[in-house]
Amino acid sequence: MKQEILTRFPWPWLPSLALLIFFIFFIGLIAQLMMTSRQPLLARQSKLPLEEAEKHE
């Protein structure tokens, strides 16, 4: 049944394209997190939950 459905699928390259888009997005996200210019922003954001808890005590 699975092969019958796959033989009628008109775009065999579409799953490969989806996988490529996923990897490009994932690598872009990792690159954005590793940028040194964003480190102060990420450090400030990592302390936000603690600062919010201190304000309510």
PQR file with spaces between the fields and no chain letter, atoms N, CA, C, O and H, PARSE charges and radii, in Angstrom:
ATOM       1  N    MET     1       0.827   -1.191    0.000 -0.4000 1.5000
ATOM       2  CA   MET     1       0.000    0.000    0.000 -0.0000 2.0000
ATOM       3  C    MET     1       0.878    1.266    0.000  0.5500 1.7000
ATOM       4  O    MET     1       0.606    2.239   -0.702 -0.5500 1.4000
ATOM       5  N    LYS     2       1.924    1.209    0.804 -0.4000 1.5000
ATOM       6  CA   LYS     2       2.809    2.378    0.890 -0.0000 2.0000
ATOM       7  C    LYS     2       3.485    2.650   -0.456  0.5500 1.7000
ATOM       8  O    LYS     2       3.566    3.798   -0.892 -0.5500 1.4000
ATOM       9  H    LYS     2       2.146    0.418    1.374  0.4000 1.0000
ATOM      10  N    GLN     3       3.964    1.604   -1.104 -0.4000 1.5000
ATOM      11  CA   GLN     3       4.625    1.799   -2.396 -0.0000 2.0000
ATOM      12  C    GLN     3       3.640    2.290   -3.454  0.5500 1.7000
ATOM      13  O    GLN     3       4.003    3.061   -4.343 -0.5500 1.4000
ATOM      14  H    GLN     3       3.898    0.671   -0.750  0.4000 1.0000
ATOM      15  N    GLU     4       2.423    1.848   -3.352 -0.4000 1.5000
ATOM      16  CA   GLU     4       1.409    2.289   -4.318 -0.0000 2.0000
ATOM      17  C    GLU     4       1.167    3.791   -4.188  0.5500 1.7000
ATOM      18  O    GLU     4       1.026    4.501   -5.184 -0.5500 1.4000
ATOM      19  H    GLU     4       2.128    1.222   -2.630  0.4000 1.0000
ATOM      20  N    ILE     5       1.122    4.249   -2.965 -0.4000 1.5000
ATOM      21  CA   ILE     5       0.922    5.691   -2.732 -0.0000 2.0000
ATOM      22  C    ILE     5       2.143    6.471   -3.200  0.5500 1.7000
ATOM      23  O    ILE     5       2.012    7.522   -3.829 -0.5500 1.4000
ATOM      24  H    ILE     5       1.236    3.672   -2.156  0.4000 1.0000
ATOM      25  N    LEU     6       3.351    5.946   -2.886 -0.4000 1.5000
ATOM      26  CA   LEU     6       4.568    6.655   -3.265 -0.0000 2.0000
ATOM      27  C    LEU     6       4.780    6.699   -4.771  0.5500 1.7000
ATOM      28  O    LEU     6       5.368    7.656   -5.273 -0.5500 1.4000
ATOM      29  H    LEU     6       3.457    5.093   -2.376  0.4000 1.0000
ATOM      30  N    THR     7       4.323    5.700   -5.499 -0.4000 1.5000
ATOM      31  CA   THR     7       4.479    5.734   -6.958 -0.0000 2.0000
ATOM      32  C    THR     7       3.572    6.777   -7.592  0.5500 1.7000
ATOM      33  O    THR     7       3.853    7.257   -8.691 -0.5500 1.4000
ATOM      34  H    THR     7       3.845    4.923   -5.091  0.4000 1.0000
ATOM      35  N    ARG     8       2.504    7.126   -6.922 -0.4000 1.5000
ATOM      36  CA   ARG     8       1.589    8.150   -7.445 -0.0000 2.0000
ATOM      37  C    ARG     8       1.939    9.563   -6.975  0.5500 1.7000
ATOM      38  O    ARG     8       1.299   10.533   -7.381 -0.5500 1.4000
ATOM      39  H    ARG     8       2.276    6.736   -6.029  0.4000 1.0000
ATOM      40  N    PHE     9       2.942    9.674   -6.129 -0.4000 1.5000
ATOM      41  CA   PHE     9       3.363   10.980   -5.611 -0.0000 2.0000
ATOM      42  C    PHE     9       4.082   11.733   -6.719  0.5500 1.7000
ATOM      43  O    PHE     9       5.118   11.269   -7.193 -0.5500 1.4000
ATOM      44  H    PHE     9       3.462    8.887   -5.799  0.4000 1.0000
ATOM      45  N    PRO    10       3.560   12.892   -7.151 -0.5600 1.5000
ATOM      46  CA   PRO    10       4.110   13.558   -8.328  0.2800 2.0000
ATOM      47  C    PRO    10       5.433   14.301   -8.110  0.5500 1.7000
ATOM      48  O    PRO    10       6.102   14.645   -9.085 -0.5500 1.4000
ATOM      49  N    TRP    11       5.821   14.552   -6.876 -0.4000 1.5000
ATOM      50  CA   TRP    11       7.034   15.330   -6.607 -0.0000 2.0000
ATOM      51  C    TRP    11       7.978   14.534   -5.703  0.5500 1.7000
ATOM      52  O    TRP    11       7.957   14.723   -4.487 -0.5500 1.4000
ATOM      53  H    TRP    11       5.278   14.273   -6.084  0.4000 1.0000
ATOM      54  N    PRO    12       8.789   13.665   -6.259 -0.5600 1.5000
ATOM      55  CA   PRO    12       9.680   12.848   -5.412  0.2800 2.0000
ATOM      56  C    PRO    12      10.787   13.657   -4.751  0.5500 1.7000
ATOM      57  O    PRO    12      11.399   13.176   -3.797 -0.5500 1.4000
ATOM      58  N    TRP    13      11.063   14.858   -5.219 -0.4000 1.5000
ATOM      59  CA   TRP    13      12.123   15.686   -4.661 -0.0000 2.0000
ATOM      60  C    TRP    13      11.635   16.517   -3.470  0.5500 1.7000
ATOM      61  O    TRP    13      12.445   17.144   -2.787 -0.5500 1.4000
ATOM      62  H    TRP    13      10.566   15.249   -5.994  0.4000 1.0000
ATOM      63  N    LEU    14      10.331   16.531   -3.213 -0.4000 1.5000
ATOM      64  CA   LEU    14       9.794   17.384   -2.157 -0.0000 2.0000
ATOM      65  C    LEU    14      10.288   17.004   -0.754  0.5500 1.7000
ATOM      66  O    LEU    14      10.638   17.910    0.001 -0.5500 1.4000
ATOM      67  H    LEU    14       9.673   16.022   -3.768  0.4000 1.0000
ATOM      68  N    PRO    15      10.338   15.734   -0.360 -0.5600 1.5000
ATOM      69  CA   PRO    15      10.888   15.410    0.969  0.2800 2.0000
ATOM      70  C    PRO    15      12.347   15.830    1.127  0.5500 1.7000
ATOM      71  O    PRO    15      12.762   16.245    2.209 -0.5500 1.4000
ATOM      72  N    SER    16      13.114   15.725    0.062 -0.4000 1.5000
ATOM      73  CA   SER    16      14.512   16.161    0.135 -0.0000 2.0000
ATOM      74  C    SER    16      14.599   17.664    0.336  0.5500 1.7000
ATOM      75  O    SER    16      15.443   18.142    1.093 -0.5500 1.4000
ATOM      76  H    SER    16      12.776   15.387   -0.817  0.4000 1.0000
ATOM      77  N    LEU    17      13.742   18.405   -0.329 -0.4000 1.5000
ATOM      78  CA   LEU    17      13.710   19.849   -0.155 -0.0000 2.0000
ATOM      79  C    LEU    17      13.315   20.224    1.271  0.5500 1.7000
ATOM      80  O    LEU    17      13.889   21.141    1.858 -0.5500 1.4000
ATOM      81  H    LEU    17      13.056   18.017   -0.945  0.4000 1.0000
ATOM      82  N    ALA    18      12.342   19.518    1.821 -0.4000 1.5000
ATOM      83  CA   ALA    18      11.917   19.785    3.200 -0.0000 2.0000
ATOM      84  C    ALA    18      13.059   19.521    4.182  0.5500 1.7000
ATOM      85  O    ALA    18      13.260   20.289    5.123 -0.5500 1.4000
ATOM      86  H    ALA    18      11.875   18.773    1.344  0.4000 1.0000
ATOM      87  N    LEU    19      13.796   18.449    3.968 -0.4000 1.5000
ATOM      88  CA   LEU    19      14.930   18.133    4.835 -0.0000 2.0000
ATOM      89  C    LEU    19      16.025   19.184    4.709  0.5500 1.7000
ATOM      90  O    LEU    19      16.636   19.565    5.707 -0.5500 1.4000
ATOM      91  H    LEU    19      13.633   17.825    3.204  0.4000 1.0000
ATOM      92  N    LEU    20      16.271   19.646    3.512 -0.4000 1.5000
ATOM      93  CA   LEU    20      17.267   20.691    3.283 -0.0000 2.0000
ATOM      94  C    LEU    20      16.864   21.995    3.979  0.5500 1.7000
ATOM      95  O    LEU    20      17.699   22.646    4.608 -0.5500 1.4000
ATOM      96  H    LEU    20      15.774   19.336    2.701  0.4000 1.0000
ATOM      97  N    ILE    21      15.601   22.372    3.869 -0.4000 1.5000
ATOM      98  CA   ILE    21      15.121   23.592    4.542 -0.0000 2.0000
ATOM      99  C    ILE    21      15.258   23.449    6.048  0.5500 1.7000
ATOM     100  O    ILE    21      15.649   24.400    6.726 -0.5500 1.4000
ATOM     101  H    ILE    21      14.923   21.844    3.358  0.4000 1.0000
ATOM     102  N    PHE    22      14.941   22.274    6.581 -0.4000 1.5000
ATOM     103  CA   PHE    22      15.069   22.043    8.020 -0.0000 2.0000
ATOM     104  C    PHE    22      16.514   22.221    8.477  0.5500 1.7000
ATOM     105  O    PHE    22      16.772   22.898    9.472 -0.5500 1.4000
ATOM     106  H    PHE    22      14.623   21.503    6.030  0.4000 1.0000
ATOM     107  N    PHE    23      17.465   21.611    7.748 -0.4000 1.5000
ATOM     108  CA   PHE    23      18.865   21.722    8.145 -0.0000 2.0000
ATOM     109  C    PHE    23      19.392   23.146    8.002  0.5500 1.7000
ATOM     110  O    PHE    23      20.180   23.592    8.835 -0.5500 1.4000
ATOM     111  H    PHE    23      17.255   21.061    6.940  0.4000 1.0000
ATOM     112  N    ILE    24      18.979   23.856    6.979 -0.4000 1.5000
ATOM     113  CA   ILE    24      19.406   25.250    6.825 -0.0000 2.0000
ATOM     114  C    ILE    24      18.881   26.097    7.978  0.5500 1.7000
ATOM     115  O    ILE    24      19.605   26.935    8.515 -0.5500 1.4000
ATOM     116  H    ILE    24      18.339   23.494    6.302  0.4000 1.0000
ATOM     117  N    PHE    25      17.626   25.882    8.359 -0.4000 1.5000
ATOM     118  CA   PHE    25      17.054   26.617    9.489 -0.0000 2.0000
ATOM     119  C    PHE    25      17.796   26.276   10.782  0.5500 1.7000
ATOM     120  O    PHE    25      18.124   27.169   11.563 -0.5500 1.4000
ATOM     121  H    PHE    25      17.038   25.201    7.923  0.4000 1.0000
ATOM     122  N    PHE    26      18.061   24.987   11.009 -0.4000 1.5000
ATOM     123  CA   PHE    26      18.733   24.553   12.221 -0.0000 2.0000
ATOM     124  C    PHE    26      20.149   25.119   12.311  0.5500 1.7000
ATOM     125  O    PHE    26      20.556   25.598   13.370 -0.5500 1.4000
ATOM     126  H    PHE    26      17.795   24.262   10.374  0.4000 1.0000
ATOM     127  N    ILE    27      20.889   25.069   11.233 -0.4000 1.5000
ATOM     128  CA   ILE    27      22.253   25.604   11.222 -0.0000 2.0000
ATOM     129  C    ILE    27      22.232   27.120   11.397  0.5500 1.7000
ATOM     130  O    ILE    27      23.098   27.677   12.072 -0.5500 1.4000
ATOM     131  H    ILE    27      20.559   24.680   10.373  0.4000 1.0000
ATOM     132  N    GLY    28      21.253   27.788   10.794 -0.4000 1.5000
ATOM     133  CA   GLY    28      21.121   29.230   10.975 -0.0000 2.0000
ATOM     134  C    GLY    28      20.807   29.601   12.410  0.5500 1.7000
ATOM     135  O    GLY    28      21.316   30.598   12.922 -0.5500 1.4000
ATOM     136  H    GLY    28      20.550   27.335   10.246  0.4000 1.0000
ATOM     137  N    LEU    29      19.976   28.807   13.058 -0.4000 1.5000
ATOM     138  CA   LEU    29      19.642   29.063   14.457 -0.0000 2.0000
ATOM     139  C    LEU    29      20.855   28.881   15.357  0.5500 1.7000
ATOM     140  O    LEU    29      21.094   29.688   16.255 -0.5500 1.4000
ATOM     141  H    LEU    29      19.563   27.998   12.642  0.4000 1.0000
ATOM     142  N    ILE    30      21.619   27.825   15.117 -0.4000 1.5000
ATOM     143  CA   ILE    30      22.848   27.600   15.894 -0.0000 2.0000
ATOM     144  C    ILE    30      23.844   28.730   15.652  0.5500 1.7000
ATOM     145  O    ILE    30      24.478   29.206   16.594 -0.5500 1.4000
ATOM     146  H    ILE    30      21.426   27.169   14.387  0.4000 1.0000
ATOM     147  N    ALA    31      23.986   29.159   14.415 -0.4000 1.5000
ATOM     148  CA   ALA    31      24.915   30.251   14.101 -0.0000 2.0000
ATOM     149  C    ALA    31      24.486   31.544   14.787  0.5500 1.7000
ATOM     150  O    ALA    31      25.327   32.303   15.270 -0.5500 1.4000
ATOM     151  H    ALA    31      23.471   28.772   13.650  0.4000 1.0000
ATOM     152  N    GLN    32      23.181   31.794   14.828 -0.4000 1.5000
ATOM     153  CA   GLN    32      22.695   33.008   15.478 -0.0000 2.0000
ATOM     154  C    GLN    32      22.968   32.969   16.982  0.5500 1.7000
ATOM     155  O    GLN    32      23.301   33.995   17.574 -0.5500 1.4000
ATOM     156  H    GLN    32      22.498   31.178   14.435  0.4000 1.0000
ATOM     157  N    LEU    33      22.833   31.818   17.594 -0.4000 1.5000
ATOM     158  CA   LEU    33      23.095   31.704   19.025 -0.0000 2.0000
ATOM     159  C    LEU    33      24.577   31.810   19.354  0.5500 1.7000
ATOM     160  O    LEU    33      24.941   32.250   20.445 -0.5500 1.4000
ATOM     161  H    LEU    33      22.562   30.984   17.114  0.4000 1.0000
ATOM     162  N    MET    34      25.429   31.412   18.426 -0.4000 1.5000
ATOM     163  CA   MET    34      26.861   31.427   18.685 -0.0000 2.0000
ATOM     164  C    MET    34      27.517   32.774   18.371  0.5500 1.7000
ATOM     165  O    MET    34      28.702   32.958   18.650 -0.5500 1.4000
ATOM     166  H    MET    34      25.133   31.055   17.540  0.4000 1.0000
ATOM     167  N    MET    35      26.780   33.701   17.806 -0.4000 1.5000
ATOM     168  CA   MET    35      27.365   35.000   17.464 -0.0000 2.0000
ATOM     169  C    MET    35      27.801   35.709   18.740  0.5500 1.7000
ATOM     170  O    MET    35      27.047   35.770   19.711 -0.5500 1.4000
ATOM     171  H    MET    35      25.817   33.551   17.580  0.4000 1.0000
ATOM     172  N    THR    36      29.007   36.240   18.738 -0.4000 1.5000
ATOM     173  CA   THR    36      29.526   36.891   19.941 -0.0000 2.0000
ATOM     174  C    THR    36      28.867   38.240   20.200  0.5500 1.7000
ATOM     175  O    THR    36      28.867   38.715   21.336 -0.5500 1.4000
ATOM     176  H    THR    36      29.620   36.191   17.949  0.4000 1.0000
ATOM     177  N    SER    37      28.311   38.858   19.177 -0.4000 1.5000
ATOM     178  CA   SER    37      27.675   40.154   19.378 -0.0000 2.0000
ATOM     179  C    SER    37      26.361   40.029   20.143  0.5500 1.7000
ATOM     180  O    SER    37      25.872   41.017   20.692 -0.5500 1.4000
ATOM     181  H    SER    37      28.311   38.472   18.254  0.4000 1.0000
ATOM     182  N    ARG    38      25.784   38.831   20.187 -0.4000 1.5000
ATOM     183  CA   ARG    38      24.516   38.630   20.889 -0.0000 2.0000
ATOM     184  C    ARG    38      24.717   38.133   22.317  0.5500 1.7000
ATOM     185  O    ARG    38      23.735   37.967   23.041 -0.5500 1.4000
ATOM     186  H    ARG    38      26.181   38.029   19.741  0.4000 1.0000
ATOM     187  N    GLN    39      25.942   37.891   22.741 -0.4000 1.5000
ATOM     188  CA   GLN    39      26.196   37.335   24.060 -0.0000 2.0000
ATOM     189  C    GLN    39      25.678   38.222   25.194  0.5500 1.7000
ATOM     190  O    GLN    39      25.088   37.686   26.131 -0.5500 1.4000
ATOM     191  H    GLN    39      26.739   38.026   22.153  0.4000 1.0000
ATOM     192  N    PRO    40      25.863   39.556   25.167 -0.5600 1.5000
ATOM     193  CA   PRO    40      25.316   40.367   26.258  0.2800 2.0000
ATOM     194  C    PRO    40      23.783   40.291   26.338  0.5500 1.7000
ATOM     195  O    PRO    40      23.216   40.269   27.431 -0.5500 1.4000
ATOM     196  N    LEU    41      23.129   40.251   25.194 -0.4000 1.5000
ATOM     197  CA   LEU    41      21.673   40.147   25.179 -0.0000 2.0000
ATOM     198  C    LEU    41      21.219   38.818   25.772  0.5500 1.7000
ATOM     199  O    LEU    41      20.275   38.782   26.562 -0.5500 1.4000
ATOM     200  H    LEU    41      23.590   40.269   24.307  0.4000 1.0000
ATOM     201  N    LEU    42      21.883   37.730   25.399 -0.4000 1.5000
ATOM     202  CA   LEU    42      21.515   36.418   25.917 -0.0000 2.0000
ATOM     203  C    LEU    42      21.806   36.314   27.416  0.5500 1.7000
ATOM     204  O    LEU    42      21.054   35.670   28.147 -0.5500 1.4000
ATOM     205  H    LEU    42      22.649   37.759   24.757  0.4000 1.0000
ATOM     206  N    ALA    43      22.879   36.935   27.872 -0.4000 1.5000
ATOM     207  CA   ALA    43      23.201   36.910   29.302 -0.0000 2.0000
ATOM     208  C    ALA    43      22.138   37.676   30.098  0.5500 1.7000
ATOM     209  O    ALA    43      21.731   37.253   31.180 -0.5500 1.4000
ATOM     210  H    ALA    43      23.490   37.459   27.278  0.4000 1.0000
ATOM     211  N    ARG    44      21.705   38.795   29.551 -0.4000 1.5000
ATOM     212  CA   ARG    44      20.662   39.579   30.223 -0.0000 2.0000
ATOM     213  C    ARG    44      19.336   38.816   30.241  0.5500 1.7000
ATOM     214  O    ARG    44      18.621   38.837   31.243 -0.5500 1.4000
ATOM     215  H    ARG    44      22.036   39.140   28.672  0.4000 1.0000
ATOM     216  N    GLN    45      19.011   38.147   29.143 -0.4000 1.5000
ATOM     217  CA   GLN    45      17.766   37.396   29.075 -0.0000 2.0000
ATOM     218  C    GLN    45      17.789   36.180   29.994  0.5500 1.7000
ATOM     219  O    GLN    45      16.745   35.787   30.514 -0.5500 1.4000
ATOM     220  H    GLN    45      19.592   38.130   28.329  0.4000 1.0000
ATOM     221  N    SER    46      18.945   35.584   30.201 -0.4000 1.5000
ATOM     222  CA   SER    46      19.019   34.415   31.068 -0.0000 2.0000
ATOM     223  C    SER    46      18.776   34.773   32.528  0.5500 1.7000
ATOM     224  O    SER    46      18.421   33.900   33.320 -0.5500 1.4000
ATOM     225  H    SER    46      19.793   35.903   29.778  0.4000 1.0000
ATOM     226  N    LYS    47      18.959   36.037   32.900 -0.4000 1.5000
ATOM     227  CA   LYS    47      18.752   36.463   34.282 -0.0000 2.0000
ATOM     228  C    LYS    47      17.337   36.985   34.521  0.5500 1.7000
ATOM     229  O    LYS    47      16.970   37.242   35.667 -0.5500 1.4000
ATOM     230  H    LYS    47      19.248   36.745   32.256  0.4000 1.0000
ATOM     231  N    LEU    48      16.548   37.145   33.485 -0.4000 1.5000
ATOM     232  CA   LEU    48      15.204   37.702   33.641 -0.0000 2.0000
ATOM     233  C    LEU    48      14.316   36.908   34.590  0.5500 1.7000
ATOM     234  O    LEU    48      13.671   37.528   35.436 -0.5500 1.4000
ATOM     235  H    LEU    48      16.846   36.936   32.554  0.4000 1.0000
ATOM     236  N    PRO    49      14.236   35.593   34.511 -0.5600 1.5000
ATOM     237  CA   PRO    49      13.369   34.877   35.452  0.2800 2.0000
ATOM     238  C    PRO    49      13.794   35.074   36.901  0.5500 1.7000
ATOM     239  O    PRO    49      12.944   35.139   37.789 -0.5500 1.4000
ATOM     240  N    LEU    50      15.095   35.170   37.152 -0.4000 1.5000
ATOM     241  CA   LEU    50      15.565   35.373   38.520 -0.0000 2.0000
ATOM     242  C    LEU    50      15.228   36.775   39.008  0.5500 1.7000
ATOM     243  O    LEU    50      14.839   36.948   40.163 -0.5500 1.4000
ATOM     244  H    LEU    50      15.786   35.118   36.431  0.4000 1.0000
ATOM     245  N    GLU    51      15.368   37.765   38.156 -0.4000 1.5000
ATOM     246  CA   GLU    51      15.050   39.141   38.550 -0.0000 2.0000
ATOM     247  C    GLU    51      13.563   39.285   38.832  0.5500 1.7000
ATOM     248  O    GLU    51      13.180   40.016   39.745 -0.5500 1.4000
ATOM     249  H    GLU    51      15.684   37.625   37.218  0.4000 1.0000
ATOM     250  N    GLU    52      12.722   38.604   38.068 -0.4000 1.5000
ATOM     251  CA   GLU    52      11.287   38.685   38.273 -0.0000 2.0000
ATOM     252  C    GLU    52      10.905   38.065   39.611  0.5500 1.7000
ATOM     253  O    GLU    52      10.022   38.579   40.296 -0.5500 1.4000
ATOM     254  H    GLU    52      13.033   38.011   37.326  0.4000 1.0000
ATOM     255  N    ALA    53      11.553   36.975   39.992 -0.4000 1.5000
ATOM     256  CA   ALA    53      11.263   36.325   41.261 -0.0000 2.0000
ATOM     257  C    ALA    53      11.720   37.182   42.442  0.5500 1.7000
ATOM     258  O    ALA    53      11.068   37.205   43.486 -0.5500 1.4000
ATOM     259  H    ALA    53      12.270   36.557   39.435  0.4000 1.0000
ATOM     260  N    GLU    54      12.836   37.884   42.275 -0.4000 1.5000
ATOM     261  CA   GLU    54      13.341   38.745   43.344 -0.0000 2.0000
ATOM     262  C    GLU    54      12.434   39.939   43.570  0.5500 1.7000
ATOM     263  O    GLU    54      12.318   40.411   44.701 -0.5500 1.4000
ATOM     264  H    GLU    54      13.366   37.866   41.427  0.4000 1.0000
ATOM     265  N    LYS    55      11.787   40.439   42.526 -0.4000 1.5000
ATOM     266  CA   LYS    55      10.903   41.597   42.659 -0.0000 2.0000
ATOM     267  C    LYS    55       9.657   41.250   43.473  0.5500 1.7000
ATOM     268  O    LYS    55       9.130   42.105   44.186 -0.5500 1.4000
ATOM     269  H    LYS    55      11.881   40.055   41.608  0.4000 1.0000
ATOM     270  N    HIS    56       9.183   40.015   43.378 -0.4000 1.5000
ATOM     271  CA   HIS    56       7.949   39.636   44.048 -0.0000 2.0000
ATOM     272  C    HIS    56       8.156   39.193   45.496  0.5500 1.7000
ATOM     273  O    HIS    56       7.186   38.989   46.227 -0.5500 1.4000
ATOM     274  H    HIS    56       9.611   39.320   42.799  0.4000 1.0000
ATOM     275  N    GLU    57       9.401   39.044   45.909 -0.4000 1.5000
ATOM     276  CA   GLU    57       9.656   38.616   47.297 -0.0000 2.0000
ATOM     277  C    GLU    57       9.686   39.747   48.251  0.5500 1.7000
ATOM     278  O    GLU    57       9.889   39.540   49.447 -0.5500 1.4000
ATOM     279  H    GLU    57      10.188   39.209   45.316  0.4000 1.0000
